[in-house]
Amino acid sequence: MATGLESLRRSYGSAGYIDAILVPTTNLLGDSAVELVVSVEEGKQYHMGKIEILGAREITDQRQPGWELG
């Protein structure tokens, strides 16, 4: 369950909701069934514009591809 919640948090973060709050609640449904309900408060969505790195070509070529959200 923790791995699934972490994956959900990362999904929201990659969509720009880096402050999202996830609140899981479980309900016992029967002998071997559990329902998981996750309430999500997205918060503000962040956006990233263009990034341009200035400097020596060999350094900028190495650094530029690493600047991605997600």
N, C-alpha and C positions, 0 to 999 in steps of 0.2 A: 504494500500500500504506500509506503514512504517513497519508493522509487517512482510510482505512478504520480504521486503528488509533486515530486520534484520535476518530473517530465512536464507536467501541466504548467508548473511555475515557469519553467524555461520557455515553453511555448508562448505564454503570455509576454514574457520578457522579450522574446525575439520579435513580437509584434509591437513593441514599444511600451508595453505596460510593465515597466521594471519595478513599480511600487505595488503591484497587485497583491492583494491579501486573499489567501485561500483558507477557508475554514471548513474542515471535514467533520461530518456528523455521521455516526453509524446507527442503524436501526436493526434489531434482531427480527427477522421475519418468520423464522421457524426453527426446526431442529438443526438444519445445516445451511441456512441462508442468512446473509447479512446484506443490507442495503447501505450503500455509501452515497451520501449526498454532499456535494462540495459547493459551498456558497463562495462566490467570487466577487470581490470589490476591486474593479479594475484600476481605479484611480486615474490619474492623468496619463495620456498617451504622449510619449516623447518621440520626436522626429529628428533625424539627422540629415543635414544637408551635405553638400559636396565638401570633401576634404582634399586640399591640395598641399602636398609636402614639398617645400622648397629646399634645395641643397644639392650636394654632389649627386650626379645621376646614379652612380652605383649604390648609393645609400637610399635614395628615394625609390628606386626600383625594388629594393628589398622591403621597404616599410609600407608603401602604398597598399599592396594587396591585403595586409593584415588589418586594415581599418574597415571592418564590417560589423554591423549589428548582429547579435545572435549568439 
